[in-house]
Amino acid sequence: MNATELLANSLSPDAHTREDATQKLETASRENFPAYMAMLSTELVNEASPTHIRNAAGLALKNTLSAREIARQTEYINRWLALDEATKSKVKQDALMALASPTGKIGTVAAQVVSAIASVELPNGQWMDVIGLLLGFVSDPSNISLRVATLQAIGFICESLQDKPEILSMRSNEILTAVIHGARKEEPSQEVQFAAIHALLNSLEFVRENFDREGERNYIMQVVCEATQNPNPDVQVGAFECLVKIMSLYYDKMGYYMERALFGLTVMGMKHSEEKIALQAIEFWSTVCELETDLAWEASEANEYGELPENESKYFAKVALPEIVPVLLDLLTHQDEDDDEDDWTVAKAAATCVGLLATAVQDTIVPAVIPFIEANIRHSDWHLREAAVITFGEILDGPDPNVLSPLVNQALPILIDMMNDPNAQVKDTVAWTLGRICDLLVQTIQPDVHLHPLITALVNGLNDNPRIAGNCCWALINLADQLGYTEGGDEAFANPSPLSPYYEGVIQALLRATETATSEGENRTAAYEAINSWIAHATADTIPVVQQTAVAILMRMEQLLGMQNQIVGVDDRNNWNDLMSNFCTVITCVVQKLDDGIQPLADRIMTLTLQLINAASKTSTLVEDAFFIVGALARALGQGFSPYISAFLPLLYPALKAHEDTALCTVAVSIIGDIVTALGDQTAQYCNAFVGVLLENLQSDVLNRNVKISILSCFGDLAVAIGPAFEPYLNATTAVLRQAGSVQPNPLDIDLIEYVGLLREGILEAYTGIITAFRDTPQVDALLPHVPAMLELVQRCLVDSERTENTIKLAMGVVGDLAAAFPNGQIKQYLLADWLANELRMKGRMSPETKKQVRYARENVKRATA
């Protein structure tokens, strides 16, 4: 079968034909990669071949060079670079020739192929003349198709090399000249203008130097601003996209242009009848607001330390407020009753922009929007009612709560009443706004005035359509989180909270809501999350409700486990898994709340959890959920957990050895920490097995490196649990810790720098646990041979310019603990080292906790070296 037939069959509507052809193409690429590439490029450039076949060839070529997964991408790069020069040359030549195809679709796919090759070869110092070749094509006025495809290729290359700007910076002047030339209003072809404006969008990262030069900047801005008025809507959208990106990259240089053009152009753009143009113009102002909010935060941070901020806000949003607010408020009324929840509409974009505006300009937004809200909140037209409510909801984050409180007080009864609005969209927005009030301004809710009608309205809303029910769950979560009991000691727990009278009614209503026919997926999970919030914030007087809830959920778990044999198909299995996952989170929450009061239910919980672990399929996350219950139970019961150990450990070890399942392995390691902390010195009998499996995991090449950080700190938990009985494991453990501590990051690899920082913190936590285990015991001298390695890591951490405050705190903790463990001068020579003396005099910005730790280290070192 020839290439044309194979490619045609790979697009066949018949599944068998399609799969067979795809299989044969994959076999061809594996068995003879050079011939496969030559075959595809020949097909791509063949003008006699049908368009859909050539397009398939182009996509197949591109897909041999680019992949989403990093490992596969690396494999593809190496495979291409290893190709013989003759084949590479042919593929490149054919792709460049195909750019000139009179068929636009082929030009575009050829541009993707050229870009895919360039993004592999340029970083490796190859095909360095490709940009020059493309720029030559762009300047050929006789071939419109070639100019369009070439500009697309330049844009794609710029996009693919965004994170390597140095590669294209040498050619940035020529690239900019070419794309700006194509984007000018004088360009006769709108297709060329469109391709050029998109190439400009992708090249904006590389032209920083051009933006620094006023003359060039003026010309770029003139071309982009003129393009916003182009008769072609697609060119206009591209131009506004450019303005959004220019604002985010070059905010500090935009003052002159805002005044002269951008205010007017963007306000006109927001009013445009073409939705995609209006959306980009709104996005421009959303970007301005986000930037100015960040700048305000930077300014307040600098002010706190008596410094000047690096960048200053130009307050564009505040200046433009009178111009843009009326337009945004009008756009809010352009809702459609049939809007899909996932569709990004002008009304939704305007609402988001109002919220960002409120955060950026703060109190200034209030007088600008209140007349609109007051005039429309009771309007007969639902569009205006909903717009008024969403405006009110959006301005709750930003202005001073003292400014908003009287307005919320006035609005709350109206909003609660509007939960009975005849229009579902209005009700949905009202429920969301009530959720915002519960989250951001809970102090405005007067328990004796508002709480009963508010909770009644939210509970009734649980029976409404899924969107309204979801927002009611969210509002109930916020209410519990903000108004319920928070950790404030026994006294706070002992006193009823304002929510106490409603506990039983709300949790019962939420439990009913999880069983209704409309409650599926996300909504059901939201109801269970609300139950969890109310349980977490329960006070002593509502503990019976928590206990009742636990019993109800355990009954549901038993029923669901009994239905295992009735599961038919993937949907049933997914539904079963989701439900069981929700039950697990509630039980975990109950255990955390009741603490040792969970004892009467412990046998039943543990029995069901072990059944669930055995029933869960290996591909589901249910085992992790079940493990969370076990961890919580171990922490709650302490040594009372010991009867369950022998039944649980055979299920724990396979999870610890599931190296390819990062999440499960992480949870399994954390469970060891929970168990050893619970059992204390009873852990000694299991320690051999625990240390063995943890050391084995550290040797694994498959296990995710972040799990290894958890393992290192787990050694500290083990040591603390069994005290000096840890001595048989001391040498092996400290050898592993010393080896891990010697890892040095590549200063250019940000991910590796972050990983090494976390790795060191894990080792410091382990050292802290090990020192604690031996300190104040006769076996403390067992630590002496390991003191130099411990302090060597401390030094490495403290001299690192990338160190975090948490690293400083942990490192100083280790120094203080070592000095306290050897107060009689045994390690005096190490503690008197110059580097340590310098670090102990550390000054600068630090949290009170870190300062306290530095002081602790300083005082103990002083005593130990006296």
Secondary structure, DSSP 8 states (H G I E B T S, - for coil): --HHHHHHHTT-SSHHHHHHHHHHHHHHHHH-HHHHHHHHHHHHH-TTS-HHHHHHHHHHHHHTT--SSHHHHHHHHHHHHTS-HHHHHHHHHHHHHHTT-SSHHHHHHHHHHHHHHHHHHGGGT--TTHHHHHHHHHT-TT-HHHHHHHHHHHHHHHHHTTT-HHHHHTTHHHHHHHHHHHHSTT-S-HHHHHHHHHHHHHHGGG-HHHHHSHHHHHHHHHHHHHHTT-SSHHHHHHHHHHHHHHHHHHGGG-HHHIIIIIHHHHHHHHT-SSHHHHHHHHHHHHHHHHHHHHHHHHHHHHHHTT---SS----HHHHHHHHHHHHHHHHHT---TT--TT---HHHHHHHHHHHHHHHHGGGHHHHHHHHHHHHTT-SSHHHHHHHHHHHHHTTSSS-HHHHHHHHHHHHHHHHHGGG-S-HHHHHHHHHHHHHHHHH-GGG--IIIIIHHHHHHHHHHTTS-HHHHHHHHHHHHHHHHHHS--S-HHHHHHS--TTGGGHHHHHHHHHHHTTSTT--THHHHHHHHHHHHHHHT--GGGHHHHHHHHHHHHHHHHHHHHTGGG--HHHHHHHHHHHHHHHHHHHHHHHHHHGGGGHHHHHHHHHHHHHHHHHS-TTSSHHHHHHHHHHHHHHHHGGGGGGGHHHHHHHHHHHHT-TT-HHHHHHHHHHHHHHHHHHGGGGHHHHHHHHHHHHHHHH-SSS-HHHHHHHHHHHHHHHHHHGGGGHHHHHHHHHHHHHHHT----TT-HHHHHHHHHHHHHHHHHHHHHHHHHTTSGGGGGGGGGHHHHHHHHHHHHH-TT--HHHHHHHHHHHHHHHHH-TTSTTHHHHT-HHHHHHHT--SS--HHHHHHHHHHHHHHHHHT-
